[in-house]
Amino acid sequence: MNKIVEVLPDKDALIQRSLAIVLDKIQAAIAERGRCTIALAGGGTPKPLYEQLATHDLAWDNIHIFWGDERYVPADHPDSNEGMARHAWLDQVAFPPANLHPMPTANPDPAVSASQHESELQQFFQLQPGEFPRFDIILLGIGDDGHTASLFPHTEALQVRDRLVTVGNKDGQPRITFTAPLINHARTVLFVVAEASKRPALAQIFAPVADDNIYPARLIQPEGELWWLLDQAAGQDLRRS
Ligand SMILES: O=C(O)[C@H](O)[C@@H](O)[C@H](O)[C@H](O)COP(=O)(O)O
C-alpha cells in the first residue's frame, strides 16, 4: 500500500486537488485499460467535486460509474446517493445509461438487493466465484463516527470478508455497501474529508492502535494507492506524507 496524506488550506482547495487526482486517474485508466471504473461516495462532501467533474469533457463512453454505498431509498429520494450524483454530474453530461450501475434499492429485502448488485459486479468484471474486482478509483468519505461507505461501527457489515456487497446498518436504517475487502482491492482509494467535526475520528483512524470495530475507516488498507485528502479544518492535527 502506498499512502499519501495531503492537507489543503480550505474546502475549495480540497475539491480542486481531488478533481485533479480523479481526472488524472480516469485518463490513466482509459489509456492503460481502455476504460475507467469508479465508485462514488455519497454524503455532502463530494457533491462539489461531482459538479466540477460535470464541467469537463471526458470520454464518457469509457467511464463506468458505481457507488460505494447507498441509502435504502429510491433514486428520487432526497437522501439518495445516486440521486445526488445524477443531479450534480451524471445527468448533466452524455454518460451512456448502460455505464451507470446504481445499487438497487427496490426489493423489500435489502439482502436481496445486495446479492443482486454482487451478481451485477461479478458479471461486469467477469469474475470467478470468490474473486474480487479491482476498481480503478473508489471515492470515500468518513462520518464523525469514523464510518466509511456504509460500514458503521459495531455492525455485522464490518465482519463480511467473503462478499463484494452487503447490507449496512445506520441506527437501524438499512444501507447497501461495498465490503472492506472489495474496497481494499481497488487500484486507488481516495478519501475526501472536510470539516472539523471529523478530527476526533481522524485521530483514531490514524492512530497506531485503535479498534477497527469502533472506527471502521481503519479497515481500509488497499493494495494500491491510498489517498487521504483533507481540508485544514479536518486534517490540522495529522502528519502529512
Ligand atoms: O452514504 C453516505 O452517507 C456516504 O457514503 C458516507 O460514508 C459519507 O461519505 C460520510 O457519511 C461522510 O458524509 P459527509 O460528506 O456528508 O460528511
The ligand as an SDF file (V2000), in Angstrom:
LIG
                    3D

 17 16  0  0  0  0  0  0  0  0999 V2000
  -23.8950    7.3740    2.1830 O   0  0  0  0  0  0  0  0  0  0  0  0
  -23.1370    8.1230    2.7990 C   0  0  0  0  0  0  0  0  0  0  0  0
  -23.5060    8.9730    3.6290 O   0  0  0  0  0  0  0  0  0  0  0  0
  -21.6630    8.1070    2.4950 C   0  0  0  0  0  0  0  0  0  0  0  0
  -21.2410    7.2150    1.6570 O   0  0  0  0  0  0  0  0  0  0  0  0
  -20.9270    8.1900    3.8000 C   0  0  0  0  0  0  0  0  0  0  0  0
  -19.9580    7.2140    4.0220 O   0  0  0  0  0  0  0  0  0  0  0  0
  -20.2820    9.5610    3.7730 C   0  0  0  0  0  0  0  0  0  0  0  0
  -19.1080    9.5270    2.9630 O   0  0  0  0  0  0  0  0  0  0  0  0
  -19.9290   10.0200    5.1610 C   0  0  0  0  0  0  0  0  0  0  0  0
  -21.0770    9.8850    5.9720 O   0  0  0  0  0  0  0  0  0  0  0  0
  -19.4740   11.4840    5.1440 C   0  0  0  0  0  0  0  0  0  0  0  0
  -20.5750   12.2580    4.7490 O   0  0  0  0  0  0  0  0  0  0  0  0
  -20.3750   13.8640    4.5510 P   0  0  0  0  0  0  0  0  0  0  0  0
  -19.5030   14.0220    3.3550 O   0  0  0  0  0  0  0  0  0  0  0  0
  -21.7810   14.3740    4.3110 O   0  0  0  0  0  0  0  0  0  0  0  0
  -19.7480   14.3740    5.8200 O   0  0  0  0  0  0  0  0  0  0  0  0
  1  2  2  0
  2  3  1  0
  2  4  1  0
  4  5  1  0
  4  6  1  0
  6  7  1  0
  6  8  1  0
  8  9  1  0
  8 10  1  0
 10 11  1  0
 10 12  1  0
 12 13  1  0
 13 14  1  0
 14 15  2  0
 14 16  1  0
 14 17  1  0
M  END
$$$$
